[in-house]
Amino acid sequence: MGQKRLITINDLNDFIFTGSPVVSPVDEQIVYVVTKVDQKGNGYSSALYLSDNSSVPRRLTFDLAGDQLVKNHHPRFSKDGRNIYFLSNRTGKDQVWRLPVNGGEAQPVTDFDQEVTDFNVSSDETFLVVESSVPDEKQTDNEDVTVIQRLRYQANGKGFIQSTRALFKLDLKSHEKQLLTDQNLDAYGLVLSPDDFKLYFLQKKVNADRTDYLADIYVHDFRNNEQSLFYQAKGDIFNLQVSHHGQFVAFAGNEDGECSPENIAIWLIPSQGGVARNVTEKEFYSLGNHVGTDARFDGGKTVFLWDDQDQSLIYLVDEGPNAGLKRVGLDGTISPVYLKDKEVVTSFDQKHGRLALVLSTPVSTGDLYVLDGEKTVRKLSDHNSTLFNTLDLAIPVSFTYEGADNWKIDGWVLFPPTQVKTKEKIPVVLEIHGGPASAYGYSFNHEFQVLAAQGYAVVYTNPRGSQGYGAKFCSGVYNDWGEKDKEDILRGLDYVLDRFPQLDRIRQYVTGGSYGGFMTNAIIGTTNRFTAAVTQRSISNLFTLYETSDIGYYFLSRYFNGADLWSDEEKLMHFSPIRNAKNVTTPTLIIHSEEDHRCPIEQAEQWYGVLRRLGVETRFVRIKGENHGLSRSGKPKNRITRLNEILNWFDRHNEDKSREDKVQKAWAVE
């Protein structure tokens, strides 16, 4: 092989993503999802692949239907392993399809008017339980008018909510559909008991506007067609799992309301009902994979699974920047299954002692592996090698430093690959993650690699508020945005500058998205140390975000100790970056999606308007048809435009001049 080349922005078009493995219940076969970028169609397509443990995985479905990009996903084996059921949009919207494993064409199983979003198959394949939706009753015949009646009436990526999630029973012989749930209350998270007699599911509470939007567990008994409340939740819960012998119902979550910093745990309830017990009470970390990346699809929804004997549960967990698997016994004893440094497990499945997982690293978007023995894995797919074997990628250098209050903080720096010709000093980009309860770690990040390939060192850290460090660390940012968390971040940058003299103390740049955009705005309002900034899907005004964001009022109320508009205006404004806009001198690029309902574009409009009025060099890039997930799942052309805008802005201000003048004029607001 010849010399490796530097990664480019356009390499996004050749990325391949592996996810959602499902192990056959009867043999060694594993079905999984492969998603590709389609440059011509400006979107993504996905196909199902089958691994038999010995040969190269084979593709089971096609990802194009004429000019239509097809997404095949959410695979499930039948109990006898002969059929694979999956969701596909090949007829225009997601429906359930069935494919014989040993050959034959896939056939449609459902024809719901609305999309199917989840399903379970009975053991004998005589019926399905399907999650779809029931449209709201029309309030007007005028197509130009939208009538809003819900408190939570919008959702990022969906827009206005005009339907209710509901569960149906579909008889596969008669095709008769039976609505099982209250069409006025969202129902989801379905799971069948092993004997198929009972359906457990989550359903929102009655009068949620006046109480909360938590879900309770209900059970529907098909033998008498009766439904009853099984468990009344006190916090966010999800991922229902019934043990193989039907003795327990398990779920993930906590008992601490919405937007809690408390760890996501596994809770057990006897199948006849009773008190929920936290079986992972001894686990220091929160369940799930919270390591962020701009290069992942089909991460899977499962955070834990029962073992075959119902004696323990295998779960996904972050330990700082790594994500892997552990096991907890019914007595609460915890032991490792597979968790290694510099690796991130993104999804997994387990049956009859066979454990399949998707592993990603800082130099791979991920591939399918199987656990051989207790601590080693064997690679089954190799979808990434064609591209990634040709790339000269930067390897993160880790460091640990003291943040505010002397808290230990993890950080990393990516240096440009050695073939990059840099000046005497290397310019530095500070990246800040969103959340705040997200994290950086050992995942591949396209944006970071592109910046490094263009001659920038990239610094990124996990300040207080990040996941992967326990509940106390996660709660460290509550009621304190832009204060000690900012100190954590800037101390990390200073630590790197002190440790690596080849880095330029003058040409410093900062960027981040969502909460990272908030922090970018907060930083440039309190220091002029940065040569240029890029703020993405950002927050500038917490007071207006409160009632314009799809999560605003309950998210901010929790993060700011119950703050509300009529009683805590001064508090919300105190933490709002717009209060310090008058101090900003840093040239600022603003990137925002026009259909972002998480951090609405009015936040960017405020920030742009005030900076321009104050004479700050500012550029505002608005992207149509995209939402809060632009950097991770937006149309490829828009993602490429976004990366070009970031790189061009930094390059435009990347001139090694006036060094002494800049040092003398640097200031910071304490």
N, C-alpha and C positions, 0 to 999 in steps of 0.2 A: 504494500500500500504506500502511496506517495505521501508527501507532507500534508498534514491535516490543515484545514482552512478554518478561518474565523466564522463564528455563527453570524447570521444576518437577521434582520427583522423579517424578511420574506420567507425564512425557513419555517415560520409558523405554518405555511401552506403544506409542509411535508410531515408535520407531526402526526403520530399515531398514538392513540390513548387506549389503554387496556383497563377493564374494570368489571365489577359485578360477577365474580365467579360463583358457580353453583355446582356442587358435587352430586353426581348421580347417586340415588339411594341404593343401587344394586351392584354397581361395578366401579371401575376407576375413572370413568369418563367425567369430564368437567366441561360445562358450557359457560361461555363468558362473552362479554361484549367488547367489540373493537370499534372505536370511533375515529373517523378520519376527517380532516379538513378538506372541503371541496372548493377549490379556488374558482372554478367556472360557475358553480351555483352559489358562491358566496355564502356558504353555510357548512353544515356538518351532516355526515351520514354515519350510520352505525349498522354493523352486521353481527350475527351470532357466529361464534367459532366453537369447535368441539375438539378437546384434547383427550386422547385415549391413553396418555401416559408414556407412549413408546414412540410415536411418530410425530411428524410435524402437524400441528393443529390444522383442521380443515374448516373451511368456511361453510356454514349451513344456510345462510340467507344472503340475498343480494341487497345492496344499499342504494340502488337506483331503480326507479320505475319511470322510464322515459326521461324527462328532464327533472322529475321530482326527486328531491333528496329524501331517502327513506331512513327512518330511525327504528331499528329493531332493538328492543331492550327489555329489561325486567324478566329474564328467563326463569322458568320453574319446571322441574321434572315432574312427570306423573309418578305416583308411588311405585309403579312397576318399572320405571325407567325407560319405557318404550316411547313416550311422547315428551316433547318439550312445548310448554305453553309460554307465550311471550306477548309483549305489547308491540304493536307496529302501527305506524301512521300511513301505511302504503295506500290506504283508501281515502286519505285526507285527514283523518283524526285517529288517535290511538284507540285501537280495539284489541281484544284478545285473539290470538291466532294459535293454531296447534300444528306442530311439525313432527312427523315420525322420525325417530333417531336413526333408523336403519335405511332411510331413503323415502322419497316421495315429496310431493309439494305441500307447502304450508297452506292450511285452510282457515278461513275466518271462523271464529267461534261466537263472537258477539257482534251485535249491530245496534248499539245504543245510540240515541240521538246525540248525546254529549260524549266527550272523551272518557275513556276508561283510564283511571289513574292508579288502580291497584286491584289485585284479585287473589283469591285462593281457590284451589281445585280440590274437590272431595277425593278421598282415597280411591273410590271406585269409579271416578270420573263421570258420575251421573249428574253432578251440578257444580256450578261455580258460585262463589260469593264475590260480587263485583263492587268496586267503589267507582261511582260516576257522580253525576250532579243533577239536581232538579232546578231548572230555571225559575227565577222569581216571577211572580205574577206581574204582567205588564201594567204599569201605572198610567201610561199615556200612549196614544197611537202616533204621536209626533216623534219621528226618528231623530230629530234634532235636540230632543229633551231627554235628560237623564235624571231620574228621581232617586234621591238617596234617602234611605231609611235606617241603615245600619250605623252604629257608632264606628266600627272598623269597616270602612266601606271601600278601601283600596288595598292593593297588595303589589309590591314591586314585582315586575315581570308579568303581571296579570292585568293591571289597571283596575277599573271599577269592578267590585264584586257584585255580580248579579245572579248568583245561583247559590245553592246549598249543597255541600257534599253529602252524599247519601249512599247507603248500602242496599244492594239488591241480591236476591237469590235467583239464579238462572238455571232452569231445568234444561239439561243438554239434549234431552229427547223431545220434549214437547215445546221447548224454547219459551216456555212461560216465564215471565219476569214477575217477581214479587218484591215490592218495596218493603224493606225490613226496618227502617229507621224513621224517626221524626223528620219530616222534610223541612222543618223550621230550625233544626239544630244540626250543625256540621257533625258528620260521623265519618270515621276513618280508622286506620290502624288495625284492620281486621285480621283475625287468626282463628282457624278452626281447631277444635279439640281433636285428639288422635282418633276418636271414634266417629267424628263428623256430626255428632249429635248437638254440639254447642258451638256457637259463634261468639267469640269475645271481641269487643271493639271499643274504641274511644268515641265519646260523644260530648260535645260542649255542654256546659251547664245552662240551665234555664235562666232567663233574665240576665244574660251575661253582661249587658250594658250596665246593669246596676250592681253586679258582683264582680266577676272577672271572667276571663276567657279561657280558663283552664278546662281540661277535659276529664271526665270521670270514665271508669271502666264499666261497661254494661255486658250482659250475657243474654243471648237469644237462644232458647231451647227449641230446636226444630221438632222435637217429639210432641210438644203441646202448643208450639207456636207462641210461647210466652216470653216476655222480655223483662229483665229486672236489673236494678243497679247492683253492681258487684263490688265496686270500690270507689269511694268518694275522695278525689285527689286534693292535695293541698299545695301542689306545685306542678310544673310542667312534666308530663310523662309521655313516653312513646315506646316503640319497639316491643309490643306485646309478644310474649313467647310462652306457649304451653309446653310443659315437660312431656317427654315421649310417652310416659305412662299416665299422664293426666293428673298427677298429684298436685302440681303447683302451676300457678300462673305467675310469670315473671314480667317485669317491665323495667325500663330505664327512666331515670329522672331524679327529682328531689321533692322534698316536702316544704319548699320555701318560696312559694308563689312564682310570679313571672319575673324573668330577667334576673335570676338569682346568681350570685357568685359561688354558691355552694356546689360541691362536686356532683356531677351526674353519677348516679350509683345504680346498682341492680337491686331491685326489691322483689321479695317473694311473698305470695299470698296462697294459702291452701285453696285448692280448687273448689272446696265447699264454702269458701268465704272466710273472712277473719281479718286479723291485723296484718298490715304490710311490714315486713322485716327487711332492713337494709343488710344484705348479705355481704356487701363490699365495704362495710363500715371501717375496716382496717386499711382500705386502700387510700393512700395519701393523694393520689391524682384523680382527675376527672376522667370518666369514660369517654371514648370517642377519639377521632382524629381531628385535631384543630389546627394542624400545620398547614398554612396557606400556600397556594401556588397559583400561577396563571396557566398551568398546563395539566389539567386533570378533567376527566369526564367519567361518569358512571362510578362515582365513589362508593355507591352502595349505602343503604340505610341501616344495615344491621350493625349494632355495636356489641351484641353478645349472642351466644348460641348455647343451647344445652349440649352436653356430651351425650354419647349414646346410652349410657347407663343412668342418666339423670342424677349422677352423684356430684357433678360440678358444672360450672358454666365457663365458657371461654369468652373473653372480652377484649375489645380493642381499647387501648389506652395510650395517652401521651406521657412520656417522661421527658420533660423539657422539649428539645428539638426533635426527638425521635418518637416514633409511634410503632407499637408492636402489640403482641398478644400475651395475655396472662390467663390464669385459671383460678377460680375461686370455688372451694368446696362448700357444701351446704352448711358446714360449721364455721365458715368465714375464713378458712385457711387459704392464703394466696401463694401461688407459685408461678414462675415464669413459664411461658410456652415458647414464644419466639419474640425477642426484643433485642435488637442490636444497634450499636452506635452507628450513626450516619445512614440510617435506613428508615423509611416510613412505610408502614403497611396502610394501604388505602381502603381495602375491602377484603373480605375473607368468607369462607364457608367450610363446614365440617360435617362429614357423615361417615359412619362406620370406621372411625379412627383415621380417616383420610382428611387432611387439612390443606385446602387450597387458599392461596393468598396472592394479592397483587402488591408487589414491592416497587417503590420508587426511590431514587437516590438523587443527589445534586446533579448527576450527569445522565439521568434517564427519566422519561415520563412514566415509566413503570411497565412491568411485564408480569406474566402469570408464573407462579412458582408453586411447588408442592413441598410440604414439610416431610423430609425423610429423616426418620429417627426423631430425636428430641430437640436438636439444636441446629441442624443443617437443613438448608433448602435446596431444591433442584429446580432449575429453570426449565419451563415447558414451552414458553413462547419467546419469540425474538423479533417482535414487530418493530423495534426501535433501531436495530443495528445498522440497517442500510444507510440511514442518515447520520446517526450519532457516532458511528465509527469514523466518519470523515471530519468530525468537528474537533477543533482545539478549544476545549472548554476550560473555564476558570474553576478552580477548586477552592471552596470556602476555607478560610483559616479562622478557627474558633478562638475566642478569648472570653474570660470572665472578669468582671470588674465590679467596683462598688458604686451603686447608685445612691439616690437620696436615702437617708437614714441608715447608710452602710449596708443596704440590701445587696445581695449578690445577684448580678444580672448577666445573662448570656448574650454574647454578640458574635458577629462574624464579619469578615472583610473578604471581598473578592478582588484579587489583583488582576490587572490585564494579563492575558497569556503572554508568554515571553516573546512571541513573534511580533507583538504590537510595539510599534515604535513610539515611545513616549518622550516628552520633554524631560528636562532635568528633574522636575517634580511632577507627580501624578495627581491630577485633579480628583476630588472625592465627591461622590454622591451619597447623601444620607437618605435611606429608604425607611419609611415608617408604616407599619402594618395597620389594618383596620380593626374593627371589633367594638370596643377594645379587646374583648375576650377571644382573640385569635392568637396566632403565633407564627413566627418564622422558625424554620428548621431545615432538615435535610431533604427537602424536595427540590426538584429542578424548577428554576424560575427563569423563563425566557427573557423577561425584561432585564433582570440583573446581568444575565450572560451577554446580552446585546450591549449594555453599557460598558461592561468590562472589555468586550471585543473592540469597542471604539475608544479605548484608552482611559477609561475612568475606573477608579477603585470604588467599590460599592460597599458601604457600611450599613449593617442592619442589626437590630437588637430586639430583645424581648423585655420591654420595660414592665413595671408593675401594671396589673390589669390583664396581662397575657395569660393564656391557658397553658397548662402543662407544668405548673409549679405549685399546685395546691390551692385550696380555697382562700387562704389568707392573702396570698400573692395576687390572686385574681380580684379580690375585693379591694386591693390597695388603691385603686383609682376611683372608687365610689366617693362621690361628693368632693372630687379633687381633680377634675380634668384640667390639663394644661399647667399643672403645678409641679408636684413631685414626679409625675410621669415624664414631664418635659425635662426635668433635671436628670432623670435616669437616662433619657435618650441622648442629651447633649454631653453628659459625662462619658457615655460610650464612645461618642465621636472624638472627644478630647483624648480618651485613653488610646485610641488607635493612632491619632496624630502624634502623641507623645512616644508611642512604641515604635512606629515605623517612620523614620525620618525622610524616606523617599516620597511621602505624601505631602501634598501642597496645602499649607495652612491658609492660603489666600483664595485659591479657586475651590471653594466649598459650595455644594449645591444640595438642595433638599426637596424631597417629594414624598407624597403619600396619598392614600385614597380613603374616603369615608372618615372614620375616626383619625386615620393617618392624614387626611386632608384637613381636618379640624386642627390637628397638631401642627401641620405645616403652616396654617394661617396663624396659629398662636405663636409659633416660633418667630416668624418674620415680623410680628407685631411687637416683639420684645427683644430682638437683637437684629443687627444689620450685618452679622458675620458672614452671611451667605451671598454668593455672587449672583445667584438666580434661584428661583423656586418654581416648582410645578405643583399646583394643588388640584387634586382630582376628586370628583364626586364628594365635594367637601361640605363642611359645616362652618358657617360664619356667625350664625345668630341662633342660639339655643331657644330663645323666646319664641321666634316664629317657627322654628322646627317643631316645637311642641305639638302644634295642631295641624301641621301640613304633611309630616312624615307618616307613612303607613304604620309605624310603630311608635311615633313620637311621644304621645302623652304617657303611656305606661312604661316605656323604655327610660325616658328622662326622669319620670317620677321616681323610679327605682334607683337610678344612678345618682340622683341628687336628693336622697333622703326625703321623698314625698313632696318635693317642690311642686307648686302649681302656679298657674298664670296670675291669678288674682291675689296671691299671698306672697309670692316669691319672685316677683319680677326682677328686683335688684340682684338677687342671687343668681338667677339664670343669666342675666346680662353681665354680671361680674366675670363669669366663666366664658363668655362669648368673645371670640377673637375680634369681632367688629368693634368692641370697645377700644382696642388698641390700633385700629386701622390708621389713625393719624400718625402713628410712629413708623409705618411701613415705608421703606425706601428700596426694598429688594425687587428687582424686575421679576414679575410674576406671570406665569402662564396658568390659565384656568381651563381645565377640561371637565366637561359635564355632559351627561346624557339627558336628552330632553324628556324621556319617559322614566326618569329615576324617581320612584315614589318613596324610596328609603331616605335619601337626602335630596329633596326636591330641588329643581334647578333654580328656584327663587333664592336659595342659599348662595349659589354662584353669582346670580344677578346682583344681589346686594354687595357681595365682595368686589365684583368687577366695577360696579357703579361708584363705590366710595373710593377705590384705588385710583380710578381714572380721574375723578374730581380732584383728588389730592396730587395729581401729576405723576403718579407712579407708572413706570413703563409696564403696561399690562396687555395681554392678549387673551381673548375669550374664545375658546373653541367649543361650540355646541354640536352635539352629535345626534341626529334624528334617529328615531326608531330603536334606540337603545335604552337600557335600564341600568340599575346599579351594578349589574354583573358584566358590564362591557369588557373589562380587562380579562375576564375568565371565560365568558361564553358569548360575547358579542359577535356580530358578523365579522368574518375574517378581514374584509377590507377595512372595516371601522377599527378593528384592533390594530391593524398595520398602520393606519393613519394616526391613531393615538400614540404608538411607539415612535413614529417619525416625528410627531410634534414634540414629544419629550426630548428626544435626542437633538433635534434641530435647535430647540430653545437653549439647551445646555451648551451646544456647540457655538451658538451665536454669542454667548457670553463667556466663552472659554478663551480668553486672551490673557496672556501672562504679562500684565503691565500694571503700572501704578501700585506696585507691591508695598512700598514704604508708605505711600499715601493712605492705602487701605488699612494698614495696620494702625496708623495713628488715628484714623477716624472711626474705628470699630467701637461699637457701644452695645450695651445690653441693659434692659430694664430689670432690676432686681425685684 
